[in-house]
Amino acid sequence: MATKTANVLARVEPDVKQQAEEIMSQLGIPVSVVINMLYKQIIMKKGIPFSLSLPSAPTALDEMNKTSFNSIMETGLKQAENGESLNAEDVFNSIRREIANG
């Protein structure tokens, strides 16, 4: 294993740093190991090892044609019929937990 002699200095938001370090601590992985793993992945992939794209914005109802709207509704109906949906109370409880946990 190569000797680690290079330093990395990065400025990050304090809350982001704290949250990430808490997770790394729970995993038992030092920050330096995570940084080294990231750098090695960048080398192996010859680029950033995850997507850096912007999420697409949801389409508003008035921007859809009737065929697109009906397709979305049919998909939702099939999911509901196949038991692939969640009840509203569970969804709202999940949202409340996410908001409470920041």
Secondary structure, DSSP 8 states (H G I E B T S, - for coil): -------------HHHHHHHHHHHHHHT--HHHHHHHHHHHHHHHTS-SS----------GGGS-HHHHHHHHHHHHHHHHTT----HHHHHHHHHHHHHT-
